[in-house]
Amino acid sequence: MMKPAGPTPVPFHTPHRAPGQADYVMQALRHGHLRPGGPFSRKTEAWLAAYTGAESVVLTHSCTAAMEIAALALGLGAGDEVIVPTFTFCATATAFERTGARIVFCDIDPATMMMDPDDLERRISDRTKVIVVTHYGGASANMEAIGVIADKRSIHIVEDAAQGFGSTRNGCALGTFGTFGAFSFHETKVVSCGQGGALIVNTDDPALLERVSSIVERGTDHARVKLGVKSFYEWTGPGSSFLLGELEAAILLAEFEALQENLASRTHIASMMIHGLEEAALPLAVIGADGQTKSNFHFIPVLAESTVTATHLKLHLKRNGIDSRQHYVPLHLSPRAREMNYGPAKLPAAEQAWGRLLRLPVHTGMRDEDITAFLASLEAWRITGCSKQGIGEDAAQRRSIRSA
């Protein structure tokens, strides 16, 4: 006897595939210039520069690479401090740690899961050289408040906009508010070429621009040779092989050209889901973009009333074929942070919020019937008494986190 068919699976993410990708890749293969700097690389950088209004754009093999270039260009070293929100991916810290700078973690606002400007101000010292801002889930951090704090002390801002490509704040692209911005085009992101990123340079400081050029030329002045200023190049400083290949650039250009259709689809899906969540009267709070931000809807983050409630919802959705995910353990609780004595040891807002967070899928592979199934699953969860489970266990877990 055959088993009844289960629900059609809804994966957490399905990469968007622009219709022009295959044609552009074939063109790249035919022209044969597959290393970085080919025709598609130049076209893709030009598109991104026009879109962001940046002084300069560098296509990189990852968002991490982009932030590493920024850290090197800013000349960080031992004795310097870099403030990083504790609720972020570890690469946000490691990109700056490898220069020898000390990482100082900052607490978050649970309403946004992003950097709390008030706590940021408490963490600044006379050794602070950089504030790294992580934009979360397609929403944007409070760049106005953070900008005021940084400007009055002449501290550089670097934006980790790995999840923010396609999002804007007051009409300006994320990644364009700091000295540098970094995007990710990893396969898990809204726009993807499999593995890639970009550095957005928002300064006309000739010294910084020269350093970026040298770093991406593997620590040489080869750019001057390309311009005909010199007949040979020399080693001038630190650098590495950070650039994106031509095939990935070809894929990325097709994705850029299809960006508005991609974003429109995600907005339609997310709007239906958020409306259903708000109507359902569940023990969840949707973490959405503020009124100044137009989101790319990378995913929908929700904050449950307890850690156990979040876990219970995740398991319930899984039984119904819907893949949802929790997210980062705060970095200040990590073995690495304890080993390096990165401070502070206690950041209560992040500690109390991270276990209650659940990310719900939004991607262009989702159909209206998938959204209907998701909302029906939420209704079934509500009927089963979703908010009445595991309160004692949750209290014990929070005590365990606080004592870590």
VOGU-3710 file (C-alpha; in Angstrom, 3 decimals, decimal comma):
1> mmkpagptpv> 0,000/0,000/0,000  1,417/3,398/-1,036  2,005/6,046/1,585  0,004/9,246/1,123  1,981/12,037/-0,471  3,389/14,554/1,990  3,452/18,334/1,582  5,429/19,790/-1,315  8,744/20,896/0,232  9,470/24,617/0,432
11> pfhtphrapg> 13,261/25,016/0,705  14,720/27,853/2,735  16,408/29,272/-0,356  16,403/28,758/-4,106  18,858/30,919/-6,085  17,374/33,337/-8,575  18,369/32,542/-12,148  18,263/35,456/-14,602  17,280/34,470/-18,144  20,407/35,961/-19,756
21> qadyvmqalr> 22,963/34,035/-17,718  23,643/31,168/-20,128  24,065/33,503/-23,107  26,504/35,748/-21,234  28,548/32,770/-20,022  28,807/31,455/-23,585  29,932/34,885/-24,757  32,611/34,900/-22,059  33,785/31,450/-23,073  33,991/32,540/-26,703
31> hghlrpggpf> 36,053/35,659/-26,034  38,324/33,513/-23,852  39,458/36,174/-21,341  38,404/34,301/-18,195  40,645/35,873/-15,581  39,512/38,945/-13,632  39,348/42,208/-15,550  37,752/40,952/-18,769  34,904/42,609/-20,709  32,160/41,267/-18,443
41> srkteawlaa> 34,084/42,272/-15,333  34,336/45,838/-16,641  30,650/45,985/-17,629  29,530/44,557/-14,288  31,663/46,968/-12,263  30,344/49,869/-14,366  26,740/48,762/-13,738  27,358/48,519/-9,995  29,134/51,897/-9,874  26,175/53,536/-11,638
51> ytgaesvvlt> 23,677/51,787/-9,354  25,420/52,778/-6,114  26,965/56,083/-7,191  30,226/54,891/-5,635  33,586/56,504/-6,297  34,990/53,082/-7,148  33,808/49,459/-7,262  35,856/46,263/-7,028  34,331/42,878/-7,838  35,666/40,322/-5,356
61> hsctaameia> 35,382/36,584/-4,837  33,410/37,101/-1,597  32,016/39,684/0,797  34,723/38,595/3,242  37,383/39,494/0,674  35,808/42,919/0,214  35,967/43,595/3,957  39,563/42,319/4,100  40,506/44,863/1,416  38,835/47,596/3,472
71> alalglgagd> 40,711/46,530/6,618  44,052/46,573/4,795  43,328/49,885/3,087  42,538/51,524/6,436  45,956/50,476/7,730  44,695/48,701/10,831  47,128/46,990/13,159  47,998/46,111/16,734  46,668/48,654/19,211  43,688/49,580/17,042
81> evivptftfc> 40,106/48,633/17,946  37,263/47,731/15,620  33,687/47,711/16,928  31,516/44,919/15,515  27,909/43,977/16,389  27,933/40,680/18,233  24,997/39,347/16,203  26,644/38,813/12,827  28,561/36,213/10,816  32,054/35,496/12,111
91> atatafertg> 33,690/36,800/8,897  32,545/40,312/9,869  35,046/40,078/12,717  37,767/37,893/11,175  38,206/40,209/8,171  39,450/42,867/10,604  40,987/40,618/13,259  43,604/39,310/10,834  45,198/42,786/10,667  46,096/42,477/14,368
101> arivfcdidp> 43,370/44,880/15,494  41,330/44,053/18,596  37,639/43,336/18,119  35,200/45,018/20,519  31,686/43,650/20,392  28,604/45,833/20,589  25,079/44,887/21,659  22,040/44,968/19,389  18,515/46,322/19,461  16,233/43,231/19,561
111> atmmmdpddl> 13,619/45,148/17,559  16,011/45,134/14,573  18,718/42,580/15,518  21,214/45,256/14,443  23,736/47,511/16,172  22,365/49,538/19,086  23,722/53,099/18,702  23,523/53,745/22,456  25,630/50,687/23,260  27,975/51,551/20,389
121> errisdrtkv> 28,764/54,878/22,008  29,655/53,106/25,271  32,190/50,883/23,475  34,189/53,646/21,784  37,672/54,438/23,087  40,549/56,564/21,846  41,810/53,403/20,085  38,635/52,903/18,017  39,457/53,216/14,320  36,509/51,504/12,605
131> ivvthyggas> 32,823/50,781/13,245  31,551/47,815/11,254  27,786/47,940/10,683  25,915/44,795/9,659  22,629/45,296/7,795  20,328/42,400/8,652  17,825/40,494/6,536  17,421/43,224/3,919  16,673/45,916/6,503  19,135/48,686/7,318
141> anmeaigvia> 20,816/49,762/10,525  20,237/53,248/11,944  22,894/54,881/9,781  21,937/58,413/10,801  22,613/57,818/14,511  25,702/55,702/13,830  26,985/58,293/11,367  26,755/61,081/13,944  28,711/58,992/16,458  31,415/58,177/13,903
151> dkrsihived> 31,692/61,652/12,389  32,285/63,505/15,645  35,262/61,225/16,359  36,532/60,810/12,758  35,976/57,038/12,892  35,591/55,120/9,636  32,403/53,128/8,980  32,509/49,897/6,994  29,120/48,457/6,040  28,703/44,690/5,963
161> aaqgfgstrn> 25,825/44,719/3,468  26,145/41,022/2,632  22,372/40,653/3,005  21,528/44,125/1,731  22,034/44,235/-2,030  18,923/45,755/-3,603  17,812/47,418/-0,358  17,818/51,202/0,002  17,653/53,703/2,866  16,079/57,053/2,015
171> gcalgtfgtf> 16,612/56,194/-1,632  20,336/55,399/-1,271  21,726/51,899/-1,730  22,974/50,145/1,383  26,751/49,977/1,314  27,059/53,662/0,362  26,866/55,304/3,815  30,329/54,401/5,129  33,860/54,810/3,817  33,498/51,293/2,428
181> gafsfhetkv> 30,610/48,914/1,833  30,714/45,194/1,118  28,169/43,052/-0,755  27,843/39,280/-1,014  26,773/37,471/-4,165  26,999/34,034/-2,586  24,445/31,474/-3,734  22,385/32,041/-0,567  21,866/35,748/-1,309  19,175/37,705/-3,195
191> vscgqggali> 21,546/38,151/-6,157  24,073/35,404/-6,765  26,842/34,282/-9,086  27,548/31,187/-6,952  30,365/32,800/-4,960  31,203/36,464/-5,218  31,146/39,901/-3,657  31,973/43,551/-4,191  33,749/46,377/-2,400  32,034/49,760/-2,649
201> vntddpalle> 34,454/52,667/-2,170  32,682/55,850/-1,067  35,607/58,227/-0,753  37,626/60,404/-3,107  40,630/60,314/-0,752  43,511/59,681/-3,199  45,603/57,875/-0,582  42,807/55,386/0,187  42,033/54,867/-3,498  45,718/54,234/-4,183
211> rvssivergt> 45,879/51,679/-1,342  42,822/49,821/-2,627  44,355/49,713/-6,107  47,634/48,314/-4,766  45,911/45,745/-2,545  43,791/44,284/-5,354  46,878/44,228/-7,596  48,413/41,810/-5,033  50,423/44,539/-3,330  51,931/46,091/-6,459
221> dharvklgvk> 51,595/49,262/-8,541  50,618/47,251/-11,616  47,657/49,610/-12,162  50,181/52,305/-13,148  51,613/49,998/-15,792  48,123/49,431/-17,207  47,665/53,202/-17,420  50,999/53,611/-19,195  52,496/55,655/-16,369  55,243/53,065/-15,770
231> sfyewtgpgs> 56,849/50,357/-17,875  57,319/47,930/-14,958  55,582/47,279/-11,654  56,984/46,907/-8,149  55,934/45,574/-4,750  54,449/48,490/-2,818  52,546/47,014/0,161  50,164/44,324/1,404  47,737/42,652/-0,979  46,299/39,387/-2,171
241> sfllgeleaa> 44,290/37,722/-4,925  40,826/39,093/-4,153  39,185/39,573/-7,555  36,185/37,874/-9,192  36,611/35,756/-12,335  35,080/36,604/-15,710  32,537/33,759/-15,795  31,115/34,799/-12,435  31,031/38,422/-13,621  29,025/37,344/-16,691
251> illaefealq> 26,478/35,579/-14,474  26,350/38,594/-12,179  25,697/41,070/-14,997  22,624/39,085/-16,073  21,442/39,096/-12,447  21,932/42,855/-12,162  19,920/43,443/-15,324  17,063/41,351/-13,871  17,256/42,942/-10,401  13,945/44,810/-10,469
261> enlasrthia> 11,943/41,726/-11,498  13,707/39,726/-8,791  12,907/42,322/-6,123  9,290/42,698/-7,271  8,755/38,949/-6,929  10,281/38,863/-3,451  8,219/41,859/-2,355  5,001/40,143/-3,497  5,852/36,942/-1,628  7,008/38,693/1,550
271> smmihgleea> 3,989/41,007/1,638  1,591/38,053/1,573  3,521/36,247/4,285  3,882/39,259/6,566  0,194/40,103/6,218  -0,682/36,539/7,198  1,702/36,627/10,165  0,244/39,887/11,441  -3,323/38,630/11,063  -2,650/35,333/12,833
281> alplavigad> -2,174/36,772/16,365  0,762/34,475/17,127  3,427/34,817/19,855  5,814/36,183/17,203  7,012/39,661/16,273  7,997/40,285/12,657  11,313/42,134/12,469  10,745/44,418/9,496  12,504/47,323/7,860  11,810/50,770/9,274
291> gqtksnfhfi> 9,967/53,456/7,318  13,216/54,801/5,833  14,166/51,464/4,286  12,970/49,665/1,188  13,888/46,020/1,835  15,084/43,381/-0,605  13,308/40,799/1,622  16,328/38,555/1,918  14,238/36,558/4,399  11,610/37,320/7,050
301> pvlaestvta> 13,022/37,301/10,600  10,563/36,766/13,427  11,196/36,932/17,156  9,286/34,375/19,234  8,251/34,922/22,848  10,735/32,250/23,974  13,532/30,061/22,672  11,391/26,961/23,015  8,537/28,584/21,092  10,941/29,354/18,225
311> thlklhlkrn> 12,245/25,783/18,220  8,736/24,373/18,369  7,659/26,480/15,374  10,728/25,425/13,410  9,926/21,736/13,988  6,240/22,272/13,199  7,096/23,964/9,889  9,555/21,182/9,051  6,823/18,565/9,540  4,781/20,575/7,063
321> gidsrqhyvp> 7,572/20,654/4,496  8,673/24,254/5,139  12,357/24,871/5,825  13,015/27,676/8,315  16,282/28,510/10,052  17,603/29,979/13,268  20,726/32,123/13,087  23,964/33,318/14,628  25,101/32,592/18,146  26,388/36,005/19,346
331> lhlsprarem> 30,093/36,218/18,621  31,047/37,415/22,102  29,898/34,001/23,419  32,161/32,120/20,998  35,300/30,153/21,965  37,404/32,507/19,829  36,145/35,625/21,598  36,844/34,099/25,002  40,305/32,962/23,888  41,238/36,443/22,636
341> nygpaklpaa> 39,552/38,283/25,518  37,445/40,304/23,119  35,079/42,455/25,105  32,643/42,865/26,579  31,775/39,474/28,059  28,084/40,272/28,595  25,742/41,799/26,028  22,285/41,101/27,427  20,054/42,136/24,534  21,760/39,795/22,077
351> eqawgrllrl> 21,949/37,000/24,657  18,219/37,183/25,315  17,162/37,514/21,659  19,262/35,213/19,480  17,662/31,936/20,552  14,177/33,354/19,946  14,912/34,326/16,341  13,613/32,308/13,395  14,128/33,097/9,706  11,292/32,319/7,308
361> pvhtgmrded> 11,980/31,651/3,621  11,467/34,227/0,883  12,728/33,424/-2,612  11,647/33,553/-6,231  11,136/29,786/-6,331  8,101/30,122/-4,050  4,599/29,994/-5,533  1,339/31,394/-4,199  0,296/27,878/-3,182  3,476/27,589/-1,101
371> itaflaslea> 2,483/30,748/0,757  -1,029/29,387/1,264  0,462/26,202/2,706  2,732/28,234/4,979  -0,162/30,283/6,340  -2,266/27,145/6,852  0,632/25,640/8,783  0,757/28,722/11,019  -2,965/28,437/11,707  -2,570/24,778/12,656
381> writgcskqg> 0,297/25,727/14,979  -1,860/28,401/16,632  -4,694/25,933/17,217  -2,353/23,461/18,936  -1,469/26,034/21,625  1,865/27,237/20,254  2,668/29,617/23,107  2,113/27,228/26,016  5,068/24,880/25,614  8,409/24,633/27,345
391> igedaaqrrs> 8,454/27,812/29,438  10,515/26,185/32,195  13,022/24,770/29,718  13,366/28,162/28,070  14,109/29,907/31,365  16,810/27,337/32,090  18,365/27,884/28,653  18,469/31,653/29,116  20,212/31,197/32,475  22,746/28,921/30,774
401> irsa> 23,455/31,522/28,098  23,915/34,298/30,649  26,452/32,234/32,584  28,477/31,307/29,471
//
